């Protein structure tokens, strides 16, 4: 499953001091990604492309921090989306990817 997520877990592990630090960072990421996704979704529902782009930029940074490359690229594409239709389509893909990531990471950090 990790290969379809394109999460460079090994790079993250090399950057961190301990597994506990990795767990803490991933927990913060999951909360942050959920909050940002909610804000992006709301902005898109309200037709506020500018706000959606701003929140996508923040999400892109969060994804880069944990070496979650596929999500980072999708967030970047969403940040640069030319219109609401494109942004909504990208967000659907990104939201599904984040949900898959959350499920995989929850299994790893709870174990």
SVG drawing of the C-alpha trace seen along z (x, -y; Angstrom):
<svg xmlns="http://www.w3.org/2000/svg" viewBox="-21 -34 40 37">
<polyline fill="none" stroke="black" stroke-width="0.4" points="0.0,0.0 2.8,-2.4 3.9,-2.4 0.5,-3.7 0.7,-6.4 4.2,-7.5 5.1,-8.2 8.8,-8.3 8.7,-6.9 12.4,-6.0 13.4,-9.6 11.2,-10.7 12.7,-8.1 16.2,-9.3 15.3,-12.9 13.9,-12.2 15.7,-11.5 13.4,-8.7 10.4,-6.6 8.5,-8.5 9.3,-11.8 8.0,-10.2 4.8,-9.2 4.2,-12.6 4.9,-14.3 2.5,-12.0 -0.2,-12.6 0.2,-16.4 0.1,-15.9 -3.1,-13.8 -4.9,-16.5 -3.6,-19.3 -4.4,-17.6 -7.9,-16.9 -8.5,-20.5 -7.0,-21.8 -9.1,-19.4 -12.2,-20.5 -11.3,-24.1 -10.6,-23.4 -13.8,-21.5 -15.8,-24.4 -14.1,-27.0 -14.8,-24.9 -18.4,-24.5 -18.7,-28.3 -17.0,-28.9 -14.0,-30.6 -11.1,-29.4 -8.7,-31.9 -9.2,-30.5 -9.0,-26.9 -5.7,-27.7 -4.4,-29.3 -5.3,-26.2 -3.9,-23.9 -0.6,-25.8 -0.5,-25.0 -1.4,-21.4 1.4,-21.2 3.9,-22.3 2.6,-19.8 2.9,-17.0 6.4,-18.0 7.4,-17.9 6.6,-14.2 7.8,-13.3 4.3,-12.5 5.2,-13.3 2.0,-12.3 -0.1,-14.4 2.3,-17.3 2.1,-17.3 -1.7,-17.1 -1.9,-19.9 0.4,-22.0 -1.8,-21.3 -4.8,-22.3 -3.0,-25.5 -2.5,-26.3 -5.9,-25.1 -7.2,-27.4 -10.9,-27.2 -13.3,-25.7 -14.1,-22.6 -10.5,-21.6 -9.9,-22.4 -12.9,-20.3 -11.6,-17.3 -8.1,-17.6 -9.5,-17.9 -11.6,-14.7 -8.4,-12.8 -6.4,-14.4 -9.1,-13.8 -9.2,-10.1 -5.4,-9.8 -5.3,-11.5 -7.9,-9.0 -5.9,-6.0 -2.8,-7.5 -4.6,-8.1 -5.8,-4.4 -2.3,-3.1 -0.5,-5.4 -3.1,-4.7 -2.2,-1.0 1.5,-1.8 1.5,-4.3 -1.0,-2.4 1.1,0.7"/>
</svg>
